Amino acid sequence: MMFMNTKSRQKKNLGISPERLAELRHATLIASTGSSLRLSGSKVTNEQVEQIMYAISKSSGQK
């Protein structure tokens, strides 16, 4: 199976809006980070991960 490069994937996003793609990326990042932390023994929830990531991005001047 041949994989498309990043630009090809962006062009063929199956009609998903850029806003929706951003939402999906955000949700995936939160879920992945939360899962990884729980695998390492942390009791953190995805909601707590999101709050922490928001606080970090806010303090660094990002959204």
C-alpha positions in Angstrom: 0.0 0.0 0.0 1.4 3.4 -1.0 1.2 6.2 1.6 0.4 9.8 0.5 2.6 12.6 1.6 1.2 15.3 3.9 0.3 17.7 1.1 -1.7 15.0 -0.7 -3.6 14.1 2.5 -4.4 17.7 3.1 -5.8 18.0 -0.5 -7.8 14.8 0.0 -9.4 15.4 3.4 -12.7 13.9 2.2 -14.6 17.1 2.5 -13.9 17.6 6.2 -13.6 21.3 7.1 -10.3 22.6 8.5 -12.1 23.5 11.7 -13.4 19.9 12.1 -9.9 18.5 11.4 -8.5 20.8 14.1 -11.2 19.5 16.6 -10.4 15.9 15.8 -6.6 16.5 16.2 -7.3 18.2 19.6 -9.5 15.4 20.8 -6.9 12.8 19.6 -4.1 14.6 21.3 -6.0 14.7 24.6 -7.1 11.1 24.5 -3.6 9.9 23.5 -1.9 11.9 26.2 -4.4 10.7 28.8 -4.0 7.1 27.8 -0.2 7.3 27.9 -0.2 8.9 31.3 -2.6 6.2 32.6 -0.4 3.4 31.2 2.4 4.9 33.2 0.3 4.7 36.4 -1.2 8.2 36.6 -4.8 8.6 37.7 -5.3 11.7 35.5 -8.5 12.0 33.5 -8.8 13.4 29.9 -10.5 16.4 31.3 -7.6 17.1 33.6 -5.2 16.6 30.7 -7.1 19.1 28.7 -7.0 21.6 31.6 -3.3 21.2 32.0 -2.7 21.6 28.2 -4.8 24.7 28.2 -2.9 26.2 31.1 0.4 25.4 29.4 -0.7 26.9 26.0 -2.1 30.0 27.8 1.1 30.6 29.6 3.2 30.2 26.4 1.0 32.7 24.6 -0.8 30.2 22.3 -4.6 29.6 22.1 
